Amino acid sequence: MTTNNQNSSNHNEGKHDSHLLSDTCSVQETIIESNTLSVEEQLDGTVQDLQGLGFDEAWSSTWESWIQELQESTARRYAGQLVPARVALAHKHLYRVVSAEGEWLAELSGQARAGMALLSDWPTVGDWVAVAPRQAEGRATIVGVLPRRSTFGRKVAGGRRDTQIVAANADIALLVTSMSRDFEPRRLERYAALAWDSGAMPAIVLTKSDEADDPELFEAQAMQAVPGVDVYRVSAMTGEGMDELRARIAPGMTVVLVGSSGVGKSTLANALTGTEQMLTQAARSDDDRGRHTTTHRELLRLQGGAWLIDTPGMREVGMTAIDSEGLSNTFEDIESLAEQCRFGDCKHEREPGCAVREAIHTGELDSSRLRGYQKLQREIAYMRRSENAQLARQHVQNNKKLSKMSSRPSKRR
């Protein structure tokens, strides 16, 4: 591991289909039950209490506050039934949840579904949820999602503007990339910006060190792309660097693996869990491009008592409208230089007295890094405009509904 000391977040899938659960439940149930056999075998007998799932004193306080704020009708309906549980597996709108009381296949209540206006509102792997178990059926009803401590999100692939929450309540985001022809520093910058904004601490894992001709070069490029974060060179095949990486993950922590297809995330997950739970495939030999092995997100228990969320490879890493902190942490070097520019609104193009352009001229800063920074700035600005427009449309729709309701004649007794 190397520490770089240069500078110390498909509900409305368009429209909600009222027949979604009834039409897809039987198919999804088969998928989710077959895919969670390993989860059941792994969790059985290991979760003695909620603390074993990461439910600490802060979560206990959040749970008590959430229960107290329940709507009166919901509180009456589920009086004495609700228990906290964690989402271990998610397939569309069917979930596998785990609690100290047991493990159940779960679906959202109608009232909970109605309150989820955005894709990001829906439960995801790592979420803590309030469930009402139906023990005789081996099922449970999800009544709500507790406020998240961290959310790792990305823009939905394609032209849509929704944000997909990839993982919730992660403490560490391991940004995984292989030391191969598919290595791309600009992609690492994007992952890091998303990670910083999520509330999780990013760390870079460079895989396949046993296949790299010059691992030190890859390490240096990773350190330059994301200053100030830990960089680990590992080989899941030979075990190189794995002990050092495991030492970084303390008991009770939740770690999310993030990276594109074929970089070795599933192999790394198997090495960290000490099992062969995740299927693996080799990258294409002709271009090192990845093959999609993981097709779902899953909560796995690590050796030592921590938790891991493996995610499908990301075909597209589109930015969400993140806060400025995520971008600032990732490009701290550029923003530090920008403070030295003569003009406060310097665009770092042809303005006189631009400290950023001067750093590029002297070789202190790589010009491709500045281009990556400016591209992310444009994407984030676009997403913010899009989200503001979406919120405005929702506000108008809500006002129309309220207006129709208020204009209805009251019923006389």
Salt bridges, closest charged atoms under 4 A:
GLU13 OE2 - LYS92 NZ 3.65
GLU29 OE1 - ARG139 NH2 2.46
GLU40 OE2 - ARG96 NH2 3.48
ASP56 OD1 - ARG149 NH2 3.05
GLU72 OE2 - ARG76 NH1 3.05
GLU103 OE2 - ARG96 NE 3.94
GLU107 OE2 - ARG134 NH2 3.19
GLU107 OE1 - ARG139 NH1 3.56
ASP127 OD1 - ARG148 NE 2.81
GLU137 OE1 - ARG134 NE 3.29
ASP162 OD2 - ARG160 NH2 2.52
ASP182 OD1 - ARG187 NH2 3.85
GLU189 OE2 - ARG186 NH2 2.72
GLU189 OE2 - ARG369 NH1 2.90
GLU216 OE2 - ARG233 NH2 3.83
GLU219 OE1 - ARG233 NH1 2.62
ASP230 OD2 - ARG248 NE 3.68
ASP243 OD1 - ARG246 NH1 3.16
ASP286 OD1 - ARG284 NE 3.98
ASP287 OD2 - ARG284 NH2 2.88
ASP288 OD2 - ARG181 NE 2.98
GLU298 OE1 - HIS296 NE2 2.78
GLU316 OE2 - LYS155 NZ 3.21
ASP333 OD2 - ARG369 NE 2.87
GLU379 OE2 - ARG190 NH2 2.44
